Amino acid sequence: MNKFFLFIVLFAFTRPLFAQEVCITSLEKNVLQAINDFRKEKGLEMLKISKILMLTANKNAETMANQTYTDFKVTQFGNYIGNN
């Protein structure tokens, strides 16, 4: 009974995400194609666009833009810029 209830709740909350369309820019398409060309040369599987990942990333970017969250600085683990 509990597993069934959990399934229904998850289905109800994630269904709107799957109903949305994912639009990718020509730059994103070109980057994916370049990566897949390289992977093909190495005998690796091609990558695919993850609809749920794209929707989540876009929503996160929208939230950050709406909150004018543009001055993020890494503090917990240090600054990784230029430390390679």
N, C-alpha and C positions, 0 to 999 in steps of 0.2 A: 504494500500500500504506500509506504513512504517513498520508494523509488518511483512509482507511478506519479505521485504528487510532485516530486522533484522534476520529473520529465515534463509534466504539464506546465509548471512554473517557468522552467528554462525555455520551453518552446514558446510560451506566451511573450516572454521578454526578448527573445532573440529573433523572432519572426519578422518584426519590422526592419531589422538590420538587413536580412536577406532579401527583403522586398525592394530595397533601394538599388538604384543603378550606380555602377562605378564608372566614372569617367577618368581616363588617364590622358595626360598631355602627350604631345608628340615627342617631347624630350624624354618623358618616362618610357614611351614605347621604344625610342632609339636606344636608351640605356639598357633596357631589357633585351633588345635584339643583340646589342654588342656583347652583353654578358653571355647570352645563350650561344652566340657564335663561338666565343672563347671556350665555353663549356663543351660544345660539340667537338671542337678540335681536340679536347682532352678526353673525349669519350665519356663525358658525364651527362646526366639527365638534364633536360632543359627545365628552366624555372618557369613558373606560371604566376600570374597575378592572383594574389589572395584577396578575395572580395572583402572578407571580414577584417583583414589587416588594413586594407586601404580605407575602408569606412571608419575604422577606429582611429587611424592616423589622421584622417581628414577632420574628424570630429574633435580630436585633441588639438589640432592646429587652429581650428575655428575657435575653440574655447580659449586658447592662449591669445589669439588675436583680439577677441572680445574683452579679455581682461588686461589688455595691453601688457602682456607678459613677454617682454622682448629683451630683458636684461638678465637672462639666466646666467649664473656663474656656478661652476662645479665647486662645491666646498667640502662635501663629505669625504671624497676619495682623492682630492687634489685636483690640480689643473692639468689636463692631459694635452693641451695645445702645445705643440713644439717639444713634447717629451718623448718622441719616438726615437 
